[in-house]
Amino acid sequence: MSRQAVLAALRSTHRRLGLLLAGLWALQAITGVMLVFHWEIDDWTVAGPARALQPAAFERSLVAIEAAHPGRSVSAVYGSAGRPDRYDVILDGAGGHNDVLRLDGGGEVLRMRPSNYDPVHMGVFQVATYLHQTLFAHQRGTWFIGLSGLVLLIDVLIGVKLAWPVGGRWAAALLPRPRADARAIAFAWHRAAGLWLALPATLLFAAGVLLAFEDPLAGWFDDARPPPTAASAASEPALGPVTFATAAHVASARYPGAALWAVEWPKADAPWYKVELRQAGEPRRAAGVTSVYVSSRSGRVLADYDAFRTPLKTRVWDALYAVHTGEIAGVAGRVLALVVGASLFCLTLLGVTLWWVRRRGRPKPRLAMEQAR
């Protein structure tokens, strides 16, 4: 097959893939842009202070919350990921209909809202999150998005091949000159934007594809951090009640200076608190993966996993989300992720527009035959 035939086949594939999945890719781009800074925006809408964590005062607030909601219990605490020293408390409810309470570090309740899949009760960022991650189709939706992301990666690579300047004419390819024809201008900038953003887009999209297949992949990447066994935890001596404040203190003592990110409460088959902290230098901006399992019977450490001492494959897995969101490179990386998302939307829209304009500009088969006579 000649080079021209190969390029023609690639051009046709690039166009057909873009047209087939344009709507989904545009939706992913829009929701992705919305989510880049959504934690900060969400926290900005919640009035109140952002006091530093005071474990004892926070513990008293948790007890008061459970007392105010008989039959319900706190199951976890997570950092809000917006303003420092704000936390989301998960209050379990019947049938999995939980509530999320936003508290400051001193335990003052700043907001309470339901956490479910009902768009009527969810905020705009929650709707965007579920659309971006699952299309409201749960695991099947996540896998479908992963497959569409894989196709997008292939389409990006095809586009780079087609846009690669012949003879090293990079200046003309990356900075198109003014042209008289509007279609030529649109095509030139479609090509230039694709070349400019190909590398960061490939990294962001590849990380997103891997994250979409978390269920089959996480077991292999993350097998270096197994939780304690129920048998070993049950053998711990009962030395008294172990509370959130105790677990937070024990974990923080192992890693002085690390920020508390999350605490998961003990369960019948898992009698321990799982405390997650973020050490300085971890790739995630807010969500640390340094993990300490504290016995709910004795308050002793059952397992301890330092984010910097795990195998390379586990550290790569931990960094995927930070790569996908750009936060691995700080604020500049997140701004770049926003630019990539906005550009994907514009490139998709521009590509569909170019196809439509060219399609309308072609003579219809009968008219073409008549003109050829």
C-alpha positions in Angstrom: 0.0 0.0 0.0 1.4 3.4 -1.0 2.0 6.2 1.5 -0.9 8.2 0.1 -3.2 5.3 0.5 -2.1 4.9 4.1 -2.6 8.5 4.8 -6.1 8.5 3.2 -7.1 5.5 5.3 -5.8 7.2 8.5 -7.6 10.4 7.5 -10.9 8.5 7.0 -10.5 6.6 10.3 -9.7 9.9 12.2 -12.8 11.5 10.8 -15.1 8.6 11.4 -14.0 8.0 15.0 -14.4 11.7 15.7 -17.9 11.8 14.2 -19.0 8.6 16.0 -17.9 9.7 19.5 -18.0 13.5 19.2 -20.9 13.9 21.6 -19.4 11.7 24.3 -16.0 13.3 24.0 -17.5 16.8 24.1 -19.4 15.8 27.3 -16.2 14.4 28.8 -14.4 17.6 28.0 -17.1 19.9 29.4 -17.5 17.9 32.7 -13.7 17.5 33.0 -13.2 21.3 32.8 -15.9 21.8 35.4 -14.2 19.5 37.8 -10.6 20.8 37.7 -11.3 23.3 40.5 -14.6 22.1 41.7 -13.4 21.3 45.3 -12.3 24.9 45.8 -15.5 26.3 44.2 -17.7 24.0 46.3 -15.9 25.0 49.5 -16.1 28.6 48.6 -19.9 28.4 48.6 -19.9 27.0 52.1 -19.9 29.8 54.7 -18.0 29.4 57.9 -14.4 29.1 59.2 -11.7 26.6 58.3 -10.2 26.0 61.7 -7.3 23.6 62.2 -8.2 20.0 63.2 -8.8 19.6 66.9 -9.4 15.9 67.3 -11.0 16.0 70.7 -13.5 18.7 69.7 -14.1 17.0 66.4 -14.9 13.8 68.3 -17.4 15.5 70.5 -19.1 16.9 67.4 -19.3 13.4 65.9 -20.9 12.0 69.0 -23.4 14.9 69.0 -24.3 14.2 65.3 -25.0 10.5 66.0 -27.1 11.5 69.1 -29.1 13.9 66.9 -29.8 11.1 64.4 -30.9 8.0 66.3 -30.2 4.7 64.5 -27.6 6.3 62.3 -23.8 6.2 62.6 -20.7 7.9 61.2 -18.8 5.6 58.9 -16.0 7.8 57.6 -14.4 11.3 57.5 -12.7 12.7 54.4 -11.0 16.0 53.7 -13.1 18.3 51.7 -10.1 18.9 49.2 -11.2 22.5 49.0 -10.1 24.7 51.8 -7.6 23.2 54.4 -9.0 21.9 57.6 -12.5 21.2 56.4 -13.9 17.7 56.5 -16.8 15.7 55.0 -18.5 13.4 57.5 -20.4 10.4 56.1 -23.5 9.7 58.1 -25.0 6.3 57.2 -28.7 6.0 56.5 -31.2 3.3 55.6 -30.9 1.7 52.2 -27.6 3.3 51.4 -29.1 6.8 51.4 -26.3 8.6 53.3 -25.8 12.2 54.2 -22.6 14.2 54.0 -21.9 16.9 56.6 -19.2 19.5 56.0 -17.4 20.3 59.3 -14.5 22.5 60.1 -11.6 21.2 62.1 -13.2 22.3 65.4 -16.3 20.2 64.7 -18.7 23.0 63.7 -21.3 21.8 61.1 -21.2 24.0 58.1 -23.5 22.1 55.7 -25.5 18.9 55.4 -26.8 17.4 52.2 -27.7 13.9 50.8 -25.2 11.8 49.0 -27.0 9.7 46.3 -27.6 9.4 42.6 -30.7 11.6 42.5 -29.8 14.7 40.3 -32.7 16.7 41.9 -30.9 16.7 45.2 -27.3 16.8 44.0 -25.2 19.8 43.3 -24.0 20.6 39.8 -20.5 19.3 40.5 -21.8 16.0 41.7 -23.9 15.6 38.5 -20.8 16.5 36.5 -18.7 13.9 38.5 -21.1 11.1 37.8 -21.4 12.0 34.2 -17.7 12.2 33.8 -16.9 9.0 35.6 -20.0 6.7 35.1 -22.6 8.4 32.8 -25.0 7.4 35.7 -24.5 3.8 34.6 -22.3 2.6 37.5 -19.6 0.2 36.6 -20.7 -0.5 33.1 -20.7 3.2 32.4 -17.2 3.5 33.8 -15.9 0.8 31.5 -17.7 2.3 28.5 -16.0 5.6 29.2 -12.7 3.8 29.5 -13.1 2.2 26.1 -14.1 5.6 24.6 -11.0 7.1 26.2 -8.9 4.4 24.6 -10.5 5.2 21.2 -9.8 8.9 21.8 -6.1 8.1 22.5 -5.9 6.2 19.2 -7.6 9.1 17.4 -5.2 11.6 19.0 -2.2 9.5 17.8 -3.7 9.3 14.3 -4.2 13.0 14.3 -0.6 13.6 15.3 0.5 11.4 12.4 -1.6 13.3 9.9 -0.6 16.7 11.3 3.1 15.9 11.5 4.8 18.6 9.3 6.6 17.4 6.2 10.2 18.5 5.9 10.4 19.8 9.4 8.2 22.9 8.7 7.2 23.2 12.4 6.8 27.0 12.5 4.1 26.9 9.9 2.4 23.9 11.5 2.4 25.3 15.0 1.7 29.0 14.1 -0.6 29.1 11.1 -0.4 32.1 8.8 -3.5 34.2 8.0 -5.5 32.8 5.2 -8.4 34.1 3.1 -10.5 30.9 3.2 -12.3 30.4 6.4 -12.2 26.6 6.0 -8.4 26.7 5.5 -8.1 28.8 8.7 -10.2 26.4 10.7 -8.3 23.4 9.4 -4.9 25.0 10.1 -5.8 25.8 13.7 -7.4 22.4 14.2 -4.0 20.9 13.2 -2.0 23.4 15.3 -4.0 22.9 18.4 -3.7 19.1 18.1 0.1 19.3 17.8 0.4 21.7 20.7 -1.6 19.6 23.1 -0.8 16.1 21.8 1.7 15.2 24.6 -0.2 16.5 27.7 -3.5 15.2 26.2 -2.0 11.8 25.7 -0.7 11.7 29.3 -4.0 12.9 30.8 -6.2 10.6 28.7 -4.0 7.5 29.2 -4.2 8.0 33.0 -8.0 8.4 32.8 -8.3 5.2 30.8 -6.4 3.3 33.4 -8.4 4.8 36.2 -11.6 3.7 34.4 -10.5 0.1 34.7 -9.7 0.4 38.4 -11.6 -2.8 39.4 -9.5 -5.2 37.3 -6.3 -3.3 37.6 -6.1 -2.1 41.2 -5.6 -5.6 42.7 -2.3 -6.0 40.8 -1.0 -2.4 41.2 -2.1 -2.1 44.9 -1.3 -5.6 46.2 1.6 -4.3 48.3 -0.9 -2.8 50.8 -3.1 -5.6 52.1 -5.3 -4.7 55.1 -4.8 -6.6 58.3 -6.6 -9.9 58.7 -9.7 -10.1 60.8 -8.1 -12.9 62.8 -5.1 -10.9 63.8 -7.2 -7.9 64.6 -9.5 -10.0 66.8 -6.6 -11.3 68.8 -5.8 -7.8 70.0 -6.5 -7.2 73.7 -9.5 -5.0 74.6 -7.8 -2.1 76.3 -10.7 0.3 76.3 -12.7 2.3 73.8 -10.8 3.5 70.8 -12.2 6.6 69.3 -11.6 8.8 66.2 -9.4 11.1 68.2 -7.3 8.2 69.5 -6.9 6.7 66.0 -6.0 10.1 64.5 -3.5 10.7 67.3 -1.8 7.3 66.9 -1.5 7.7 63.1 -0.3 11.3 63.2 2.4 10.2 65.8 3.8 7.8 63.1 4.0 10.6 60.6 4.6 14.0 62.3 3.7 16.9 60.1 1.5 14.8 57.7 -2.0 16.1 57.1 -5.0 13.9 58.0 -6.9 13.1 54.8 -9.4 10.3 55.7 -10.6 8.0 58.5 -12.8 5.0 57.9 -14.6 3.5 60.9 -14.4 -0.1 62.1 -16.8 -2.7 60.8 -17.8 -6.1 62.2 -15.4 -7.9 59.8 -12.8 -5.2 59.9 -12.2 -4.1 63.6 -9.9 -1.2 62.9 -9.7 2.4 61.9 -8.1 3.0 58.5 -6.4 6.4 58.7 -5.0 8.0 55.6 -2.5 10.9 55.7 -0.8 13.0 53.2 2.9 13.6 53.6 4.7 16.5 51.9 5.8 15.4 48.4 3.0 12.9 47.7 1.7 13.4 44.1 -2.0 14.0 45.1 -2.8 17.6 46.1 -5.1 16.6 49.0 -5.7 12.9 49.1 -2.8 11.2 50.8 -2.2 7.5 50.5 0.0 7.0 53.5 -2.1 4.5 55.5 -2.2 3.4 59.1 -4.5 0.7 60.4 -5.3 1.3 64.1 -7.0 -1.5 66.1 -10.4 -0.5 67.5 -9.8 -2.9 70.4 -6.3 -1.9 71.6 -5.5 1.3 69.7 -2.3 -0.3 68.5 -1.0 -0.1 64.9 -1.9 -3.2 62.9 -0.4 -2.2 59.6 1.5 0.9 58.3 2.1 1.8 54.7 4.4 4.7 53.9 3.5 6.2 50.5 7.3 6.6 49.7 8.2 3.0 50.6 5.8 1.1 48.4 6.9 -0.7 45.2 7.3 1.4 42.1 4.1 -0.1 40.4 2.1 1.0 43.5 3.5 4.5 43.4 2.7 4.7 39.7 -0.9 3.7 40.5 -1.1 6.3 43.2 0.0 9.0 40.8 -2.5 8.2 38.0 -5.2 10.5 39.4 -2.8 13.3 39.9 -1.6 12.9 36.3 -5.2 12.8 35.0 -6.1 16.0 36.8 -2.8 17.7 36.3 -2.4 18.3 40.0 0.9 16.4 40.0 2.4 19.6 38.6 0.6 21.9 41.0 -1.7 24.8 40.0 0.1 25.1 36.6 -0.7 21.4 35.9 -4.3 21.8 36.8 -4.6 24.9 34.5 -3.0 22.8 31.8 -5.6 20.1 32.4 -8.3 22.7 32.1 -6.8 24.0 28.8 -6.6 20.4 27.4 -10.3 19.8 28.3 -11.4 23.1 26.7 -9.3 22.4 23.7 -10.7 18.9 23.3 -14.2 20.4 23.2 -13.2 23.0 20.7 -11.3 20.5 18.5 -14.3 18.2 18.5 -16.7 21.0 17.7 -14.3 22.3 15.0 -13.8 18.9 13.5 -17.6 18.2 13.2 -18.1 21.7 11.7 -15.4 21.2 9.1 -16.9 17.8 8.1 -20.4 19.4 7.9 -19.2 22.4 5.8 -17.3 20.1 3.4 -20.3 17.8 3.2 -22.6 20.6 2.2 -20.0 21.9 -0.2 -19.9 18.7 -2.2 -22.2 18.4 -5.2 -24.8 15.7 -4.9 -24.2 12.6 -6.9 -26.9 13.4 -9.6 -25.7 17.0 -9.9 -22.1 15.8 -10.2 -23.0 13.5 -13.0 -24.9 16.2 -14.8 -21.9 18.6 -14.4 -19.6 15.9 -15.8 -21.6 15.6 -19.0 
